[in-house]
Amino acid sequence: MTWKGVNRQRRENTKAARKALLEKEAAGGPPVLYKTDLIEMRLQGVCYANPAKTLFSKVDVTIPQGKLVAVNGSHGSGKATLMRLLAHIIFPQDGCIFVPSHLRILHLAQEPMLLNASAWVNLVFGVGDRAVVPKRIRTILEMMGMQATLKLIEEDLDRVAREGRRAAGDTWNRPPDNKWMDGITYTEKVKINLARAMIMNPEVMVAQRPLHHYDAKTAVQMTKLLRAHVEERGLVLPEDQRIHRRPRTCFFTLENAEQANDADMTLHIQEDCSVRMDSRDKPTEDKPAADKPAEDAPAEEKPPEDAPAEEKPPEDKPAEEKPAEEKPAEEDQPMEEKPAE
């Protein structure tokens, strides 16, 4: 299958999914601010084999947008192949992998891939024509502990802050310079690879063993960074605009089984060439929500019960909570922003 055929199929599937969501809402489904955020990614009847063995056979998995997804499997089970399939670098021999057409997919390789250019160009390469915010780039590098890289791009940060990116350019017209690479560690190069992805801020990130190069402490730090990218819908962006940004989804392969505890769901590659999905969304969200109100509410309400005259105000509280449940009605108002999707 060619890229042209894949893109055509993605557009057709996305159009059909949008139509289904509109019909569901018309039939009485809950209103949603942006319906395209509910379109799920799907692996349908996916089959793939290499000359040596069959890796996947009739795989059917559905993944909601906005999740941190771990990929696990034994050695040689096809983890790297599955990541390349998800990233649309290779395509299934049968079946299809559907990612909504409006979502950008980025494959983050295990080994760092740096351009024969300045450190600044390497960091902002994926931004394209969009605006570069020096303060955001500085904050992301500080979060990742990249002091050596910050020293390399200090002049570029000041230049862009002073003149603007378009006016000052991105130093592409300068002679190729890779001498700066000799002055930083291998770990710093790996971090540049990840920082470039965070700065680009894709809707779907497929990271091949992103924690492989770090010690245990740094691996925890980088996992938190991936989690923040998903939950905040992009790092270091305006909080009041989060609801209007598209969900971020990140797939990453594990180094050990414990790292799966930080993910929302895990794709387990089985020996029979199938893929099993385990989700931790319901257990982690439902139990606290059910336990805390039941335990906290009685403890807080008992003291006021000693005063008969003060028993009525707590009864009014549930009435005040109802407007919070009516948020979906308010979320219908921005529906005029559909063309932006």
C-alpha positions in Angstrom: 0.0 0.0 0.0 1.3 3.5 -0.9 1.2 6.6 1.2 -1.3 8.1 -1.2 -3.6 5.1 -0.7 -3.2 5.2 3.1 -4.0 8.9 3.2 -7.1 8.4 1.1 -8.2 5.6 3.3 -7.6 7.7 6.4 -9.7 10.6 5.1 -12.6 8.3 4.2 -12.5 6.5 7.6 -12.3 9.9 9.4 -15.3 11.2 7.4 -17.3 8.1 8.3 -16.3 8.4 12.0 -17.4 12.0 12.1 -20.7 11.1 10.5 -21.3 8.4 13.0 -20.6 10.8 15.9 -23.1 13.3 14.5 -25.8 10.7 14.2 -25.1 9.5 17.7 -25.5 13.0 19.1 -28.7 13.5 17.1 -30.0 10.3 18.6 -29.6 11.7 22.1 -25.9 11.2 22.9 -24.1 13.6 25.2 -22.9 16.8 23.5 -19.2 17.2 23.1 -17.0 20.3 22.5 -15.0 18.8 19.6 -16.5 15.6 18.2 -13.3 14.7 16.4 -11.6 14.2 19.8 -13.8 11.1 20.2 -12.6 9.4 17.0 -10.7 6.3 18.2 -7.6 4.9 16.6 -8.1 1.3 15.5 -6.1 -1.7 14.4 -8.5 -3.8 12.3 -7.6 -7.3 11.2 -3.9 -6.4 11.0 -1.6 -9.0 9.7 2.1 -8.7 9.2 4.9 -11.2 8.6 8.6 -11.0 7.8 10.6 -13.6 5.9 11.4 -15.4 9.1 8.0 -15.6 10.9 4.5 -14.2 11.3 4.5 -11.4 13.8 0.8 -10.3 13.8 -2.3 -12.1 12.7 -5.8 -10.6 12.7 -5.1 -8.0 15.4 -8.1 -5.9 16.5 -7.4 -3.2 19.0 -9.2 0.2 19.7 -7.3 3.0 21.4 -9.0 6.3 22.4 -7.2 9.6 21.8 -5.4 11.2 24.7 -3.7 8.2 26.3 -0.3 7.1 27.3 0.1 3.6 25.8 2.8 1.2 26.7 3.8 -1.6 24.3 5.2 -4.8 25.9 6.3 -8.2 24.6 9.0 -10.7 24.8 12.3 -10.4 22.9 11.7 -10.8 19.2 7.9 -10.6 19.5 7.6 -7.6 17.1 7.6 -4.6 19.4 9.7 -2.5 17.0 7.6 -3.6 14.0 4.4 -2.7 15.8 5.7 0.8 16.5 6.7 1.2 12.9 3.2 0.1 11.8 1.6 2.5 14.2 3.8 5.3 12.9 2.9 4.5 9.3 6.5 3.8 8.4 5.5 0.4 7.1 2.0 -0.9 6.4 0.1 -4.1 7.3 0.0 -6.8 4.6 -3.6 -7.3 5.5 -6.1 -5.2 7.5 -5.6 -1.6 8.3 -4.4 0.8 11.0 -6.6 3.8 11.3 -5.4 7.1 12.8 -7.7 10.1 12.1 -6.4 12.1 9.2 -6.2 15.4 11.1 -3.7 14.0 13.6 0.1 14.4 13.0 2.1 11.2 13.6 5.7 11.4 14.7 8.0 8.3 15.0 10.8 8.8 17.6 13.6 6.4 16.9 15.6 4.7 19.7 18.9 6.1 18.5 19.3 9.9 18.3 19.1 11.4 14.8 20.8 14.8 14.6 21.1 17.0 11.5 24.4 18.4 10.3 23.4 21.8 11.5 23.4 23.9 14.6 21.8 22.8 17.9 19.1 25.4 17.4 18.1 24.0 14.0 18.0 20.5 15.4 15.6 21.6 18.1 13.1 23.6 16.0 13.3 21.4 12.9 9.8 19.9 13.3 8.1 23.3 14.0 7.7 24.2 10.4 6.1 27.6 9.7 4.6 27.9 13.2 5.8 30.5 15.7 8.7 29.6 17.9 8.4 30.8 21.5 11.9 31.0 23.1 10.5 30.9 26.6 8.7 27.6 25.9 11.8 26.1 24.4 13.9 27.2 27.4 11.4 25.8 29.9 11.3 22.4 28.1 15.0 22.1 28.1 15.2 23.1 31.8 12.5 20.4 32.6 14.7 17.9 30.9 17.9 19.0 32.6 19.6 20.0 29.4 22.0 22.7 30.6 24.6 21.9 28.0 22.2 22.4 25.2 20.9 25.6 26.7 24.4 27.1 26.6 24.6 26.2 22.9 21.4 27.9 21.9 21.6 30.9 24.3 22.4 33.3 21.4 19.6 31.9 19.3 17.1 32.2 22.1 18.0 35.9 22.5 18.0 36.5 18.7 14.5 35.1 18.2 13.2 36.8 21.3 14.6 40.1 20.0 14.0 39.9 16.2 11.4 37.2 15.8 12.0 33.9 14.1 10.9 34.8 10.6 13.0 38.0 10.6 16.1 36.3 12.0 15.8 33.0 10.2 16.7 29.6 11.6 20.4 29.7 10.7 19.8 27.3 7.7 21.9 29.6 5.5 24.9 29.1 7.7 27.6 26.6 6.8 27.0 23.1 8.2 28.4 22.9 11.7 28.4 19.8 13.8 31.5 20.5 16.0 29.1 21.3 18.8 28.2 17.6 19.0 31.7 16.7 20.1 31.2 18.8 23.3 28.1 17.1 24.6 27.5 13.6 26.0 25.6 10.9 24.3 22.8 11.2 26.8 22.4 14.9 25.9 22.1 14.0 22.2 19.3 11.5 23.1 17.6 14.3 25.0 17.8 16.6 22.0 16.0 13.9 20.0 13.2 13.8 22.6 13.1 17.6 23.1 12.7 18.2 19.4 9.6 15.9 19.5 8.2 17.8 22.5 8.8 21.1 20.8 7.1 19.9 17.7 4.1 18.7 19.8 2.6 16.0 17.6 -0.9 14.7 18.3 0.4 11.1 18.1 3.9 10.3 19.2 5.3 6.8 18.7 8.5 6.5 20.8 10.7 3.5 20.3 12.3 2.6 23.7 12.6 6.3 24.8 13.8 5.3 28.2 16.5 2.9 27.1 19.4 5.3 27.4 18.8 6.6 30.9 19.5 5.5 34.5 16.6 4.7 36.7 16.2 8.2 38.1 16.3 9.9 34.7 14.0 7.3 33.3 11.4 8.3 35.9 11.9 11.9 35.0 11.4 11.2 31.3 8.3 9.1 31.9 6.7 12.0 33.8 7.6 14.2 30.8 5.7 11.9 28.5 2.8 11.8 30.9 2.7 15.6 31.1 2.8 15.8 27.3 -0.4 13.7 27.2 -2.3 15.3 30.1 -1.5 18.9 29.2 -2.0 18.3 25.5 1.5 19.6 24.8 4.2 20.9 27.2 4.4 24.5 28.4 1.4 25.8 26.5 -1.4 28.1 27.8 -3.5 26.3 30.4 -6.7 28.2 29.4 -6.4 26.9 25.9 -5.9 23.3 26.8 -9.6 22.4 26.2 -9.3 23.7 22.6 -6.2 21.7 21.8 -6.4 18.3 20.3 -5.7 15.3 22.6 -2.1 14.0 22.7 -1.5 10.2 22.5 1.9 8.6 23.1 2.9 5.1 22.4 6.2 3.9 24.0 7.9 0.6 24.4 8.9 -0.6 27.9 12.3 -1.3 29.3 10.8 -3.2 32.3 7.3 -4.3 33.4 7.1 -1.7 36.2 7.1 1.2 33.7 3.7 0.0 32.5 2.2 1.2 35.8 2.7 4.8 34.6 0.7 4.2 31.4 -3.1 4.4 30.9 -3.1 1.2 28.9 -0.7 -1.5 27.7 -0.6 -3.4 24.5 0.8 -6.9 25.1 2.1 -8.8 22.1 1.2 -12.5 22.6 2.9 -15.6 21.4 0.0 -16.5 19.2 0.6 -13.3 17.1 -2.3 -11.4 18.7 -2.3 -8.2 20.8 -4.0 -8.0 24.1 -4.9 -4.6 25.6 -5.0 -3.9 29.3 -6.5 -0.6 30.5 -6.0 1.0 33.9 -8.4 3.9 33.4 -11.5 2.4 35.1 -9.8 0.9 38.2 -7.8 4.1 39.0 -10.6 6.5 38.3 -13.7 4.8 39.6 -12.4 3.5 43.0 -11.1 6.8 44.4 -14.2 8.6 43.0 -16.5 6.1 44.8 -14.5 5.8 48.0 -13.5 9.4 48.8 -17.0 11.1 48.7 -18.4 8.3 50.8 -15.8 8.6 53.5 -15.2 12.3 53.4 -18.8 13.5 53.2 -20.1 11.8 56.4 -17.0 13.0 58.3 -17.6 16.6 57.3 -21.3 16.6 57.7 -21.5 15.0 61.2 -20.3 18.1 63.0 -23.0 20.4 61.5 -25.6 17.8 62.5 -25.2 18.8 66.2 -26.9 22.1 65.4 -30.4 21.5 64.1 -30.6 24.9 62.5 -27.5 24.3 60.4 -28.7 21.0 58.9 -30.5 22.7 56.0 -27.6 24.4 54.3 -25.8 21.1 53.6 -29.0 20.0 51.9 -28.7 22.9 49.5 -25.2 21.9 48.5 -26.3 19.1 46.1 -28.4 21.7 44.3 -25.3 23.8 43.8 -23.4 20.8 42.3 -25.9 20.4 39.5 -24.6 23.3 37.4 -21.2 21.6 37.4 -22.9 18.6 35.8 -24.3 20.8 33.1 -20.9 21.7 31.7 -21.6 19.8 28.5 -24.3 22.2 27.7 -21.8 25.1 27.9 -19.4 23.2 25.8 -21.8 23.2 22.8 -21.2 26.9 22.4 -17.7 26.7 20.8 -19.1 24.3 18.1 -18.6 27.1 15.6 -14.9 26.3 15.8 -15.4 23.0 13.8 -13.6 24.4 10.7 -10.4 24.6 12.7 -10.4 20.9 12.9 
